[in-house]
Amino acid sequence: MDEGRLVRTTPASIAGIDGECFEHERIAFVSHPAEWAPEMLAAAAELTLELSRALLPQGLQLKDATPANVLFRGAQPVFVDLPSIVARESGSCLWNARHQFETTFLLPLIASVEAGLPVASTVANPVAGLPHETLARILGARRWLKPRLWRSVALPAAFAARAAAGAGNRGALKVASDKQARFILARSLAGLTRELQRWTARLAAGSSHWQGYTATRLHYGEADLEAKRAFVTEALDATRPLAVLDIGANTGEFSEIAARQAEVVSMDIDERSVAAIFGRARASRPTILPLVGNFGRPTPATGWRNRESDSFLARAADRFDLVLMLAVVHHLRVTEGVPIAEQFDAIAGVTRRHLLVEFVPIKDPMFAAIARGREPLFGDCERPAFEAALSQKFQIERSRELPNGRVLFLARRRER
């Protein structure tokens, strides 16, 4: 708890409830594992194994091992499910949660490296994850050609198929000496740690178009960038937000500027861009929580009766003092088909105070690149219509036109 890796928990007194009660510290923003980059999933897996090793000498263990037990405080993973810590049976030398650890942590990472599958598709159910048999079918014959794959995927998938055919289970393995059992368990956890590290090291090999966006954005001259950075800095100084949401954060340049004075949730649709933000945030420990997500199709409520995990919009409602929408509104309009007025209506439900938004004119080369000749369909992207839609929900406080024709607006939400 002192290191921040286990959620701080204290005794609490709650009227009307008999027995012991405990209260956890509040984590600023709850994320879903399906919103993580692979590197974030690997960090959560590393924490789970570290905790398992620390519990072993105390006669304790984790009864389950799933990403749902972990949240992020900025870029730092925090284990939050204390009830999953239970007493270990003396002499038991098998970790009952190992299979779940493999299917919810290790196999999704392997799928990311070997098949390019996004985390959102493999941990949509963070309790079940990705079964060995499913990944074996995805990888095909490859699972037998690479030693690391046949040990981690092919053989377990074959054993699972044999068990399903009625071969049965051996049951829990026990030895007479608990010291020997702890030694066996420690070796098992060390082996999982090495396997995790091998696959985590291979995650960095991936890249994407958007990850290199800042180096190739030819539609921005140096004067444009300097004016944009200056306006964002001035807006932050004027509004003094404590919580910021950066939608379409890309490489996180403006998230990092905001993080000098605020907690930031940084959202982008591209996994590799989010992974890059996470890597820098984890190294320097700024208060940035990077998430993979599309604001045009935000994470829905999930779990039993859709009540276990709230939707992104429910978690974000009235949560932020300032929302950044820099060079993203036109993407939501053209690619996702969301009218400008609808976008601002949604943002008015997320920000408590301010919105900093970038207007991209239809003649802009990036607009043309995504519209592909359909520019006449997007009349609400003309500046007068854009400002009129913005003014329905927000009061424009200041604006600045950049040399490239784009316009930045700082606006305050109107009272409801």
C-alpha positions in Angstrom: 0.0 0.0 0.0 2.8 2.4 0.8 4.3 1.8 -2.6 0.9 2.5 -4.2 0.6 -0.9 -5.8 -2.2 -2.2 -3.5 -5.3 0.0 -3.0 -5.1 1.7 0.4 -7.7 0.2 2.6 -8.8 1.3 6.1 -11.4 0.1 8.6 -14.7 1.9 8.3 -17.8 2.2 10.4 -21.1 2.0 8.4 -24.4 2.5 10.2 -26.7 -0.5 10.0 -24.0 -3.0 8.9 -22.8 -5.6 11.5 -19.3 -7.0 11.3 -16.1 -5.5 9.9 -16.2 -3.0 7.1 -13.4 -1.5 5.1 -13.0 1.5 2.9 -10.8 1.8 -0.2 -9.1 5.0 -1.4 -10.8 6.4 -4.5 -9.0 5.9 -7.9 -9.5 9.0 -10.0 -10.9 7.3 -13.1 -12.0 3.7 -13.5 -10.8 2.1 -16.7 -11.8 -1.2 -18.4 -9.1 -3.7 -19.5 -10.6 -3.5 -23.0 -9.5 0.1 -23.0 -5.9 -0.7 -22.3 -2.9 -0.9 -24.7 -1.0 -4.2 -24.6 1.7 -2.6 -22.5 -0.8 -1.7 -19.9 -2.1 -5.2 -19.8 1.5 -6.4 -19.3 2.0 -4.0 -16.5 -1.2 -5.3 -14.7 0.1 -8.8 -15.3 3.4 -8.0 -13.8 1.8 -6.5 -10.7 -0.4 -9.6 -10.3 2.6 -11.8 -10.3 4.6 -9.6 -7.9 1.7 -9.6 -5.5 1.4 -13.4 -5.8 5.1 -13.8 -4.9 4.8 -11.4 -2.0 1.8 -13.3 -0.6 3.4 -16.8 -0.8 5.6 -16.5 2.4 2.6 -15.2 4.3 0.5 -18.4 3.7 -1.7 -16.5 1.3 -2.6 -16.5 -2.4 -4.8 -15.0 -5.1 -7.9 -17.1 -5.7 -8.3 -15.4 -9.1 -6.0 -13.5 -11.4 -7.8 -11.3 -13.9 -7.3 -7.8 -15.3 -10.6 -6.8 -13.7 -8.7 -6.8 -10.3 -6.5 -3.9 -11.5 -7.1 -0.2 -12.1 -4.6 2.5 -13.1 -3.7 5.5 -11.0 -2.4 7.6 -13.9 0.1 5.2 -15.5 0.6 3.1 -12.3 -1.3 -0.2 -12.0 -3.1 -0.6 -8.7 -4.5 -4.0 -7.4 -7.9 -3.3 -6.0 -9.6 -6.6 -5.3 -8.5 -7.4 -1.8 -11.2 -10.1 -1.3 -9.4 -12.2 -3.9 -6.5 -12.6 -1.4 -7.2 -15.9 0.6 -5.4 -18.4 2.7 -3.4 -21.1 0.8 -3.9 -24.7 1.8 -0.8 -26.1 3.4 1.1 -28.4 1.1 -0.7 -27.3 -2.1 1.8 -26.7 -4.8 -0.5 -25.6 -7.6 -1.7 -22.0 -8.1 -5.4 -22.4 -8.8 -5.6 -19.1 -10.6 -2.8 -19.9 -13.1 -5.2 -20.9 -15.9 -7.1 -17.7 -15.5 -3.8 -15.7 -15.5 -2.8 -17.3 -18.7 -6.1 -16.8 -20.5 -6.7 -13.2 -19.4 -3.1 -11.9 -19.4 -0.6 -14.0 -21.2 -2.6 -15.3 -24.1 -4.0 -11.9 -25.1 -0.4 -10.6 -25.1 0.7 -13.5 -27.3 -2.3 -12.8 -29.6 -1.2 -9.1 -29.8 2.4 -10.0 -30.8 1.7 -13.0 -33.1 -1.7 -12.1 -34.7 -2.0 -8.4 -34.2 -5.3 -8.8 -32.2 -6.3 -5.7 -30.2 -6.6 -6.1 -26.5 -10.3 -5.0 -26.8 -11.1 -8.2 -28.7 -9.3 -10.6 -26.3 -10.3 -9.2 -22.9 -13.7 -8.0 -23.7 -14.6 -10.4 -20.9 -11.8 -9.8 -18.5 -12.7 -12.8 -16.4 -12.6 -15.4 -19.2 -10.1 -13.8 -21.6 -8.8 -15.8 -24.6 -9.0 -19.6 -24.3 -6.0 -21.7 -25.3 -8.1 -23.5 -27.9 -9.3 -20.3 -29.5 -5.8 -18.9 -29.8 -4.6 -22.2 -31.2 -7.1 -22.0 -34.0 -6.2 -18.4 -34.7 -2.5 -19.2 -35.0 -3.0 -22.4 -37.0 0.1 -24.5 -37.7 2.4 -21.8 -36.3 1.5 -22.9 -32.8 3.6 -26.1 -33.3 6.5 -24.4 -35.2 7.7 -22.1 -32.4 8.8 -23.6 -29.1 7.4 -20.7 -27.1 4.0 -21.1 -28.9 3.7 -24.9 -28.5 4.6 -24.6 -24.8 2.2 -21.7 -24.1 -0.6 -22.4 -26.6 -0.5 -25.7 -28.5 0.1 -28.2 -25.6 -2.4 -26.5 -23.2 -5.0 -26.4 -26.0 -4.4 -30.1 -26.7 -4.8 -30.9 -23.0 -7.9 -28.8 -22.8 -9.4 -30.7 -25.7 -8.5 -34.0 -24.1 -10.2 -32.9 -20.8 -13.3 -31.9 -22.7 -13.4 -35.3 -24.2 -13.7 -36.9 -20.7 -10.1 -37.6 -19.8 -10.7 -35.9 -16.4 -8.5 -33.9 -14.0 -5.8 -34.9 -11.6 -7.1 -32.6 -9.0 -5.0 -30.4 -6.7 -1.4 -31.6 -6.2 -0.1 -31.7 -2.6 3.1 -32.5 -1.0 3.8 -33.3 2.7 6.2 -30.4 3.3 4.7 -26.9 2.9 8.2 -25.5 2.5 8.6 -27.7 -0.6 5.2 -26.6 -1.8 6.2 -23.0 -1.5 9.4 -23.7 -3.4 7.5 -25.3 -6.2 5.0 -22.4 -6.3 7.8 -19.9 -6.3 9.5 -21.6 -9.3 6.1 -21.7 -11.1 5.6 -17.9 -10.5 9.2 -17.2 -11.6 8.6 -19.1 -14.8 5.4 -17.2 -15.6 7.3 -13.9 -14.9 10.0 -14.9 -17.4 7.4 -15.8 -20.0 5.6 -12.6 -19.5 8.8 -10.6 -19.8 9.7 -12.3 -23.1 6.3 -11.4 -24.7 6.3 -7.9 -23.2 9.7 -7.2 -24.8 8.3 -8.1 -28.2 5.4 -5.6 -27.9 7.6 -2.7 -28.6 8.3 -3.9 -32.2 4.8 -2.8 -33.4 4.1 0.5 -35.0 1.2 2.3 -36.7 0.5 5.3 -39.0 -0.9 7.4 -36.2 2.0 6.7 -33.9 4.3 8.6 -36.3 1.7 11.3 -37.0 3.6 14.2 -35.3 6.6 13.6 -37.5 4.6 13.6 -40.7 1.9 16.2 -40.2 2.8 18.3 -43.2 -0.4 20.4 -42.9 1.1 22.0 -39.8 4.0 24.4 -40.2 6.2 25.4 -37.2 4.2 28.6 -36.8 1.0 26.7 -36.6 2.3 24.4 -34.0 3.8 27.2 -31.9 0.5 29.1 -32.0 -1.4 26.0 -31.1 0.8 25.2 -28.1 0.7 28.8 -26.9 -3.2 28.8 -27.1 -3.5 25.5 -25.3 -1.1 26.7 -22.6 -2.9 30.0 -22.2 -6.3 28.1 -21.9 -4.9 25.9 -19.2 -3.6 28.8 -17.3 -6.9 30.6 -17.6 -9.1 27.7 -16.6 -6.9 25.9 -14.1 -8.5 22.5 -14.5 -7.9 19.7 -12.1 -9.2 17.0 -14.4 -8.7 16.9 -18.2 -10.0 14.6 -20.9 -8.0 14.6 -24.2 -10.1 13.1 -26.9 -8.1 12.0 -30.0 -4.8 12.5 -28.1 -2.7 10.8 -30.7 0.9 10.9 -29.4 -0.1 12.7 -26.3 1.7 16.0 -26.9 -1.1 18.1 -25.5 -2.0 15.6 -22.8 1.6 16.1 -21.4 1.2 19.9 -21.4 -2.1 19.5 -19.5 -0.5 17.0 -17.1 1.8 19.7 -15.7 -1.2 20.9 -13.6 -4.0 18.3 -13.9 -4.9 14.7 -13.9 -5.4 13.7 -17.5 -7.4 10.9 -19.2 -5.9 10.6 -22.7 -8.0 8.7 -25.3 -7.1 7.6 -28.8 -8.3 5.0 -31.1 -4.8 3.8 -32.0 -3.3 1.1 -29.7 0.3 1.9 -30.6 -0.1 5.6 -30.0 -1.7 4.9 -26.6 1.2 2.5 -25.8 3.7 5.3 -26.6 1.9 7.7 -24.3 1.8 5.0 -21.5 5.5 4.3 -21.9 6.5 7.9 -21.5 4.0 8.5 -18.7 5.3 5.4 -16.8 8.9 6.5 -17.1 8.3 10.1 -15.8 5.2 9.4 -13.7 3.0 12.3 -14.9 -0.7 12.0 -14.0 -1.8 10.7 -17.4 -4.1 7.7 -17.8 -4.0 6.7 -21.5 -6.9 4.7 -22.9 -7.7 3.1 -26.2 -11.1 4.2 -27.3 -13.3 5.8 -30.0 -15.4 8.6 -28.6 -17.7 8.0 -31.6 -18.3 4.4 -30.3 -17.5 4.6 -26.6 -17.2 1.6 -24.4 -20.7 0.3 -23.4 -21.8 -0.9 -20.0 -20.8 -4.6 -19.6 -21.2 -7.6 -17.3 -24.2 -9.1 -15.7 -27.3 -7.2 -16.7 -24.9 -4.5 -17.9 -24.3 -3.4 -14.3 -20.9 -4.7 -13.5 -18.9 -2.1 -15.4 -20.3 1.3 -16.4 -20.1 2.7 -19.9 -17.4 5.2 -20.7 -19.9 8.0 -20.9 -21.4 7.1 -17.5 -17.9 7.1 -15.9 -17.0 10.4 -17.6 -20.2 12.3 -16.9 -19.5 15.6 -15.2 -16.0 14.3 -14.4 -13.7 16.7 -16.2 -13.1 20.5 -15.8 -11.7 20.7 -19.4 -12.1 18.6 -22.5 -9.6 18.8 -25.3 -10.9 18.0 -28.8 -7.9 18.9 -31.0 -8.1 17.9 -34.7 -10.7 15.2 -33.9 -14.2 16.7 -34.5 -13.9 16.4 -38.3 -12.9 12.7 -37.9 -16.0 12.0 -35.8 -18.1 13.8 -38.3 -16.8 12.2 -41.5 -15.6 8.8 -40.3 -18.3 8.1 -37.6 -21.1 10.2 -39.1 -21.8 12.1 -35.9 -23.2 15.6 -36.6 -21.3 18.5 -35.0 -24.2 19.5 -32.8 -24.5 16.0 -31.4 -20.8 16.0 -30.6 -21.0 19.2 -28.6 -24.2 17.9 -26.8 -22.2 14.8 -25.7 -19.3 16.9 -24.5 -21.6 19.1 -22.5 -22.4 16.0 -20.5 -18.8 15.2 -19.8 -17.2 18.6 -19.0 -18.1 20.5 -15.9 -16.8 23.7 -17.3 -14.7 24.1 -20.4 -14.1 22.7 -23.9 -11.1 23.5 -26.1 -11.9 22.5 -29.6 -10.1 22.8 -33.0 -12.1 23.7 -36.1 -10.8 22.2 -39.3 -12.1 23.8 -42.5 -13.4 21.6 -45.3 -10.6 22.8 -47.6 -8.0 21.5 -45.1 -5.9 18.7 -46.7 -6.6 16.3 -43.9 -10.4 16.9 -44.2 -10.2 16.2 -47.9 -8.1 13.1 -47.3 -10.8 11.5 -45.1 -13.9 13.0 -46.9 -12.7 11.6 -50.3 -14.9 13.9 -52.5 -17.9 13.9 -50.1 -17.2 17.4 -48.8 -20.6 18.8 -49.9 -22.3 16.4 -47.5 -20.8 18.1 -44.4 -22.3 21.5 -44.4 -22.2 21.7 -40.6 -18.4 21.7 -40.9 -18.4 25.1 -42.4 -17.3 27.7 -39.8 -20.6 29.6 -39.3 -22.5 26.3 -38.8 -19.7 25.0 -36.5 -19.8 28.1 -34.3 -23.6 28.0 -34.2 -23.6 24.4 -33.0 -20.9 25.1 -30.5 -22.8 28.1 -29.2 -25.9 26.0 -28.5 -24.2 24.3 -25.5 -21.1 26.5 -24.9 -20.3 30.2 -24.6 -17.2 31.0 -26.6 -14.6 32.8 -24.4 -11.7 33.2 -26.8 -10.5 32.0 -30.2 -7.4 32.0 -32.4 -7.0 31.3 -36.1 -3.8 29.5 -37.0 -1.8 30.4 -40.1 -3.1 27.2 -41.8 -6.7 28.2 -41.5 -7.7 26.1 -38.5 -9.3 27.8 -35.6 -9.0 27.1 -31.8 -11.9 27.9 -29.6 -12.0 27.9 -25.8 -15.7 27.7 -24.6 -17.5 27.4 -21.3 -20.4 25.1 -20.9 -23.8 26.9 -20.6 -25.8 26.3 -17.4 -28.3 23.5 -17.9 
